[in-house]
Amino acid sequence: MSIRKSVVSGSFYPDDKEELLKYINQLNLKNDNELFENIKEIKDVKAIIVPHAGYIYSAYTANLAYNYCRNINPKRLIVIGPSHQTYLKGASVALYDEYETPLGNLKIDKIFSEELINKYSFLDFNTECEFEHSTEIQMPFIKYYFDNASIVEIIYGEIDFNYLSELIDDLLKNSDNFIVISTDLSHFYTLEEANNLDINCINAIKEKDLELLDYGEACGKI
């Protein structure tokens, strides 16, 4: 059995099961009730966009999204993130059997992953992507909230955004699928500067206006 080993546990997030469980449970005690009130009318959630920095920076925000979707029972979660460590032309789909997390391994839907590679010419399997954190950082949350689901990991590099758009549209046609998009917004700015940049990304998503992305920073925003 092949296992995609966790490579940033113990640095980006706790590598001890009990410590990690305590961490997530403490995050849930801090949930912003007002925020949940504002979004409770959202129905039929099919995808979330979540950050992939170290948990000390990103976990509160990511956990809000996962917690809100906790009652959704997808068969399969497709986790899509940009490559940081490896140059890629196109995108890589993981073909391991399982994905390691401190909370226990996740099953990779290997058959579905192979079908995607066979269907799309821009998809392949690159073993060097096993060092990527943008997707790994999501796996403990997925194990915690969607223990019975399988996962598909897609890491992209240099690619025309239209190809990814076509892929995601296709994936969303299948009600068994739930999409997790991994990104980060601006880095190393003052709070005021970061807010000014980030609101452009948020508005670009809300208004489906690609030109607004030129005025913000998002990791892998292609």
Beta strands, then each sheet from edge to edge (+ up, - down):
strand 1: 3-4
strand 2: 47-51
strand 3: 76-82
strand 4: 91-93
strand 5: 98-99
strand 6: 106-107
strand 7: 123-124
strand 8: 150-156
strand 9: 177-183
sheet 1: 1+ 5+ 6-
sheet 2: 2+ 9+ 3+ 8+ 4- 7-
end
